[in-house]
Amino acid sequence: MQSNDKLQSVSQADYGDQYRDHCLSMYLAYVGSADSISDRRHSANSFFLTVNTALLGITGYLQNAGADLLWLVAIAGMVLSYTWWRLINSYRSLNTAKFQVIHEIEQQLPFAPYDAEWEQLERGQEAKIHTPFSKVEAWVPIVFMTLHAVAFLMIVVTYFYGKPF
């Protein structure tokens, strides 16, 4: 883990008597912000899952109805799935940075529970022990992107050849 020279901007001697108490308060607030990121990621995943499922349902329904602009729904689903995939990767990098800072802060505390937990999980390097959630969740939008692409191909083939697969 690389050290962050900006983490400790004021020495304990320069700060004063409440240095340790304020450090602990800031640590707790920072851990809370990491939890908040996870909550936002969960909400985003729920939103994208719901919308993608609805788009696939609409595609199936409208394909039977013979709608002319159905290909737009499939393209919208592909774009939405790609956006979802990018968002997951953004949350992953943000959480990685936050937990690196948490591990650095823990070096200044009498105990380091997050770092100890991560060590127990082989720092996510051994899939038999632990696969980080963000690596697993990134596959879901890829699956939806593929389903939307297949729907798009079926729509195009049906439009040009008059019969579905």
C-alpha positions in Angstrom: 0.0 0.0 0.0 1.4 3.4 -0.9 1.6 6.1 1.7 -0.5 9.2 1.3 1.5 12.2 2.5 -1.7 14.4 2.5 -3.5 12.1 4.9 -2.0 13.7 8.1 -1.9 17.4 7.4 -1.2 18.6 11.0 1.0 16.9 13.6 -0.5 16.0 17.0 1.8 18.6 18.7 0.6 21.4 16.4 -3.1 20.4 16.6 -3.6 20.3 20.4 -5.2 18.2 23.1 -8.2 17.0 21.1 -6.1 15.5 18.3 -6.9 11.8 19.1 -10.6 12.4 19.7 -10.9 14.3 16.5 -9.0 11.7 14.6 -11.3 9.0 15.8 -14.4 11.1 14.9 -13.0 11.8 11.4 -12.3 8.1 11.0 -15.8 7.1 11.9 -17.2 9.7 9.6 -15.0 8.5 6.8 -16.0 4.9 7.3 -19.6 6.1 7.2 -18.9 7.7 3.8 -17.6 4.4 2.5 -20.9 2.8 3.6 -22.8 5.5 1.9 -21.1 4.8 -1.4 -22.1 1.2 -1.0 -25.7 2.1 -0.4 -25.7 4.4 -3.4 -24.2 1.6 -5.5 -26.9 -0.8 -4.4 -29.6 1.8 -5.3 -28.1 2.3 -8.7 -27.9 -1.4 -9.3 -31.6 -1.8 -8.3 -32.6 1.0 -10.7 -30.6 -0.4 -13.7 -31.8 -3.9 -13.0 -35.4 -2.8 -12.9 -35.2 -0.6 -16.1 -33.3 -3.3 -18.1 -35.8 -6.0 -17.1 -38.6 -3.7 -18.1 -37.0 -2.9 -21.4 -36.5 -6.6 -22.2 -40.2 -7.2 -21.3 -41.3 -4.3 -23.5 -39.1 -5.6 -26.3 -40.7 -9.1 -26.1 -44.2 -7.7 -25.9 -43.8 -5.2 -28.7 -42.0 -7.7 -31.0 -45.2 -9.8 -31.0 -47.2 -6.6 -31.7 -44.9 -5.8 -34.7 -43.8 -2.3 -33.6 -41.7 -0.5 -36.1 -39.3 1.4 -33.8 -38.6 -1.6 -31.6 -34.9 -1.5 -32.5 -34.7 1.8 -30.5 -35.7 0.1 -27.3 -33.0 -2.5 -27.9 -30.3 0.2 -28.5 -31.5 2.1 -25.5 -31.1 -1.1 -23.4 -27.5 -1.6 -24.7 -26.6 2.0 -24.0 -28.2 1.8 -20.5 -26.3 -1.5 -19.8 -23.0 0.0 -20.9 -23.7 3.1 -18.7 -24.4 0.7 -15.8 -21.2 -1.2 -16.3 -19.2 2.0 -16.4 -20.9 3.2 -13.1 -20.0 -0.1 -11.4 -16.4 0.4 -12.4 -16.5 4.0 -11.1 -17.9 2.8 -7.8 -15.3 0.1 -7.6 -12.4 2.6 -8.0 -14.0 5.0 -5.5 -14.4 2.3 -2.9 -10.9 1.0 -3.5 -9.5 4.5 -2.9 -11.7 5.0 0.2 -10.6 1.7 1.8 -6.9 2.4 1.0 -7.4 5.7 3.0 -9.2 3.8 5.8 -6.3 1.3 6.0 -3.9 4.2 6.3 -5.9 5.9 9.0 -6.0 2.6 10.9 -2.2 2.6 11.0 -2.6 5.5 13.4 -5.2 3.8 15.6 -4.7 1.1 18.2 -6.6 -1.4 16.1 -7.2 -1.9 12.3 -10.3 -4.0 11.8 -10.8 -3.3 8.1 -7.2 -4.0 7.3 -7.4 -7.2 9.3 -10.5 -8.3 7.6 -9.0 -7.6 4.2 -5.9 -9.6 5.1 -8.1 -12.5 6.1 -9.7 -12.4 2.7 -6.2 -12.5 1.1 -6.8 -8.9 -0.2 -9.2 -10.3 -2.8 -6.4 -12.0 -4.7 -7.5 -15.6 -4.0 -10.8 -16.4 -5.7 -11.3 -19.5 -3.6 -11.3 -17.4 -0.4 -13.0 -14.2 -1.6 -14.2 -12.7 -4.9 -14.9 -9.0 -4.5 -18.6 -8.2 -5.1 -17.7 -5.5 -7.7 -16.1 -8.1 -9.9 -19.2 -10.3 -9.8 -21.7 -7.5 -10.2 -19.9 -6.1 -13.3 -21.1 -9.2 -15.2 -24.8 -8.4 -14.8 -24.8 -5.4 -17.1 -22.7 -7.4 -19.6 -25.4 -10.1 -19.6 -28.1 -7.5 -20.2 -26.1 -5.8 -22.9 -25.8 -9.2 -24.6 -29.5 -9.8 -24.3 -30.3 -6.4 -25.7 -27.9 -7.1 -28.6 -29.5 -10.4 -29.4 -33.0 -8.7 -29.3 -31.7 -6.1 -31.7 -30.4 -8.7 -34.1 -33.7 -10.6 -33.9 -35.5 -7.3 -34.7 -33.3 -6.6 -37.6 -33.5 -10.1 -39.0 -37.3 -10.0 -38.6 -37.6 -6.6 -40.3 -35.4 -7.5 -43.3 -36.3 -11.1 -43.8 -39.9 -11.2 -42.4 -39.4 -14.0 -40.0 -37.8 -14.4 -36.6 -35.0 -16.8 -35.8 
